[in-house]
C-alpha cells in the first residue's frame, strides 16, 4: 500500500514538472526584479533636471501622424517633466459604443503597450528614469474615450525577454553625454 502511494506521488510530482508551472520563469522574473531595483537606485542618484532632459531625449521624436492600425493613428506626444503623454486618434464616434466594447479596446491597447515592458532597453530606461507614460485616445469628434497610464509598477511583475545586466554609473554617464 505504502509503495503504491509512493509511486503515485512520484508520478504526480514528475508530471507537475512537465505540465505544471515553469520554475525557470519565476527565477527569470526574480532576477529581472533584482536588476530593476538596482537600476531604480541608480536612477535616484540622477538630479531631476538631468532626468527630465534624458526623458525628453528618449521620448521626443519627429514621429507624428502615422497609422498604427486601420483607423487608429498616433498623433503626437507631449512631455511635461516626468509625464509623457501619447495622443492617438481612433476614427470612430465613441458614443456608438458601449462601455464593454470600449473596455475591450482599452484592454487590447494596454496589453499592446505593456508589451514594451518586456524589452530590455525600455525596461532599463523605465526603472532608471521613472517616467509616467500616459496614453490618451480621442475619437473623431475629439472626445477623450480611452486613457491609461504605464509606469514602473505596471512593468515590475512582467517577465522580460531574456536576461539583462544592471546599468552602471559609467553607462549613465555615457547616456548623459549623448545629450550634448
C-alpha positions in Angstrom: 0.0 0.0 0.0 2.7 2.4 1.0 4.7 1.6 -2.1 1.8 2.3 -4.4 1.2 5.6 -2.6 4.9 6.5 -3.0 4.8 5.5 -6.7 1.7 7.6 -7.3 3.2 10.6 -5.5 6.4 10.3 -7.6 4.4 10.2 -10.8 2.4 13.2 -9.8 5.5 15.2 -8.9 7.2 14.4 -12.2 4.0 15.3 -14.1 3.9 18.6 -12.3 7.4 19.4 -13.5 6.2 18.6 -17.1 2.8 20.1 -17.1 2.9 22.5 -14.1 4.4 25.9 -13.8 7.8 26.6 -15.2 10.1 27.3 -12.3 12.6 28.9 -14.6 10.2 31.7 -15.4 9.9 32.7 -11.8 13.7 32.7 -11.5 13.9 34.9 -14.6 11.4 37.3 -13.1 13.1 37.4 -9.7 16.4 38.1 -11.5 14.7 40.9 -13.6 13.3 42.4 -10.4 16.7 42.5 -8.8 18.1 44.3 -11.9 15.1 46.7 -11.8 15.8 47.6 -8.2 19.5 48.2 -9.0 18.5 50.5 -11.9 15.9 52.2 -9.8 18.6 53.0 -7.1 21.0 54.3 -9.7 18.2 56.5 -11.1 17.7 58.1 -7.7 21.3 59.5 -7.9 20.4 61.4 -11.1 19.3 65.0 -10.4 15.8 65.9 -11.5 16.8 68.4 -14.3 19.2 65.8 -15.9 16.5 63.2 -15.5 14.0 65.5 -17.3 16.5 66.1 -20.1 17.0 62.3 -20.5 13.3 61.6 -20.6 12.9 64.4 -23.2 15.8 62.9 -25.2 14.2 59.4 -25.2 10.6 60.3 -25.9 10.9 63.4 -28.0 10.8 62.5 -31.7 9.7 63.6 -35.1 7.1 60.8 -35.2 3.7 62.4 -35.9 0.6 61.4 -37.6 1.2 57.8 -38.6 -1.2 54.9 -38.7 -0.7 52.1 -36.2 -3.7 50.0 -37.1 -6.5 50.6 -39.5 -8.5 53.6 -38.3 -6.1 54.1 -35.4 -3.4 56.9 -35.7 -0.6 58.1 -33.5 -0.9 61.9 -33.4 2.0 63.2 -31.2 3.5 63.1 -27.8 3.8 65.8 -25.2 6.4 65.9 -22.4 5.6 67.6 -19.1 8.5 67.0 -16.7 8.2 63.3 -15.7 5.0 62.7 -17.6 5.0 61.7 -21.3 1.5 61.9 -22.9 1.0 60.0 -26.1 -2.0 61.1 -28.2 -3.8 58.7 -30.5 -6.9 59.1 -32.7 -9.4 56.4 -33.3 -11.5 57.2 -36.3 -14.8 56.2 -34.7 -17.5 58.0 -32.8 -17.2 56.7 -29.3 -20.8 57.5 -28.5 -21.9 54.5 -30.6 -20.0 52.0 -28.5 -20.9 50.5 -25.1 -18.7 50.7 -22.1 -17.9 47.0 -22.5 -16.7 47.5 -26.1 -14.6 50.5 -25.1 -13.1 48.4 -22.2 -12.2 45.7 -24.7 -10.3 48.1 -26.9 -8.7 49.7 -23.8 -7.5 46.3 -22.6 -6.1 45.5 -26.1 -4.2 48.8 -26.3 -3.0 48.4 -22.7 -1.6 44.9 -23.5 -0.1 46.2 -26.7 1.8 49.0 -24.9 2.7 46.9 -21.9 4.5 44.6 -24.3 7.3 47.1 -24.3 7.9 46.3 -20.6 9.4 43.0 -21.7 12.1 44.6 -23.9 15.5 45.3 -22.3 16.1 48.9 -23.3 12.6 50.1 -22.5 12.6 48.4 -19.1 16.1 49.7 -18.2 15.1 53.3 -19.0 11.7 53.0 -17.3 13.3 51.9 -14.0 16.3 54.3 -14.3 14.3 57.5 -15.1 10.8 56.6 -13.7 8.7 58.4 -16.3 4.9 58.3 -16.2 3.6 57.3 -19.6 0.0 58.3 -20.3 -1.8 57.1 -23.3 -4.8 59.1 -24.5 -7.1 58.1 -27.3 -9.5 60.6 -28.8 -12.3 59.8 -31.2 -13.0 61.5 -34.5 -15.2 64.1 -32.6 -12.1 65.0 -30.4 -13.7 63.4 -27.3 -11.3 61.5 -24.9 -12.6 58.0 -24.6 -9.6 55.9 -23.6 -7.0 56.9 -21.1 -4.5 54.7 -19.3 -1.1 55.0 -17.6 2.0 52.9 -17.6 4.8 53.3 -15.1 7.5 51.1 -13.5 5.0 49.5 -11.1 3.0 48.3 -14.1 6.0 46.6 -15.5 7.5 45.2 -12.3 5.6 41.9 -12.4 6.2 41.2 -16.1 8.8 38.7 -17.1 11.2 40.3 -19.7 12.6 38.7 -22.8 16.0 37.2 -22.0 18.3 38.3 -19.2 20.0 41.6 -18.8 22.5 43.3 -16.6 22.1 46.3 -14.3 23.2 49.7 -15.5 26.4 51.1 -14.1 27.3 54.7 -13.3 29.5 54.6 -16.4 26.5 53.6 -18.6 24.6 56.6 -17.1 27.5 58.9 -17.8 27.6 57.7 -21.5 23.8 58.2 -21.7 24.1 61.8 -20.3 26.9 62.5 -22.8 24.5 61.7 -25.6 22.6 64.8 -24.6 25.4 67.1 -25.5 
